[in-house]
Each structure stands twice: as C-alpha cells, then as structure tokens.
Amino acid sequence: MKRVTQGLLFTLAGLPALEANDLVDKDSPLYYDWESLQLGGVIFGGLLCIAGILIKATPLITPGSVSTC
C-alpha cells in the first residue's frame, strides 16, 4: 500500500510540469487566458482591500451626531 501511495504522490507532483494548455485548442470556448484572469483578480482584490480600509477609516458615529429623542 505504501508503494501505491508513493507512486500516486509522485505522479500528482509531476502533473504541473505538463503543459496542459498546449493540448487544448486556443480557439476553443473552454480555453481560459489565466494570466488575464489572475491580473483581474489581483486588481479586484486590491480595490476591495482599499475600499475596506477607507470604509473602516471613516467614523460612522461622530461626536455630537447622536440625537436625544
């Protein structure tokens, strides 16, 4: 069982070395431009992070703004 597990792990460790994008036709609708997708995700994440910091930095309750109804 140990040899089977080691063989499976070595096989899975070697899979990233294969160029899977070369096997897929680039005109196929299932082909993704991973670099553009990653860049868009990083930009979107950065904007969300900045928006979160700006929202947290603005005080939601300022002194004197509470009514005494």
N, C-alpha and C positions, 0 to 999 in steps of 0.2 A: 504494500500500500504506500510505503514511503517513496518508492521509486516512481510510482504513478503520480503522486503529488508533486514531486520534484520536477518530473517531466512536464507536467501541466504548468507549473510556475515558470519554468524556463521558456516554454512555448509562449505563454502570455507576456513574459518580459520581452520577448523578441518581436512581438507584433507591432509596436510603434516604429520599429525600424523599417517596416514595409511602407512603401508609398501607395496608400490606398487611393489617392486622387488620380494617380496615373491609370488606374483600372477603370475609372468612370469617365464617360464622355463629358467634356466640359460644356457641351450644349444641352445636356440632359437637365430636365427641371429638378432633378434630385441633387444636382451639384451645388454645393454651397461655397461661397467665397469666404473662407474662415477668417482671413486677415481683416477684411472689411467688417465682418460681424464682430470680431474681437475689438477692433478700434471703436466701433459704435457703442459697444457695451461699456468700454472704459470711459468714453466721453459721457455717456448717460449716467454711469455710476458717479463720476466726478461732479456732474451737475446736481445730482440728488444729494451728495455729501455737502456741497456748498450751500444748497437750499436748506438743508437740515441745520447747518451751523448758523445761517442767517436767521432762521425762524427761532432757534433757541436763544440767540443773542438779543433779540428784541424782547423787551419786557412786556409781558401780556397784561400785567396789572401795574399801573404806575401809581405812585403816591398821590392821594387826593382824588383818584378817579372812582372810588367806591362811594355809591350813594347810600344815604342813611334812611331809606324808605321804611 
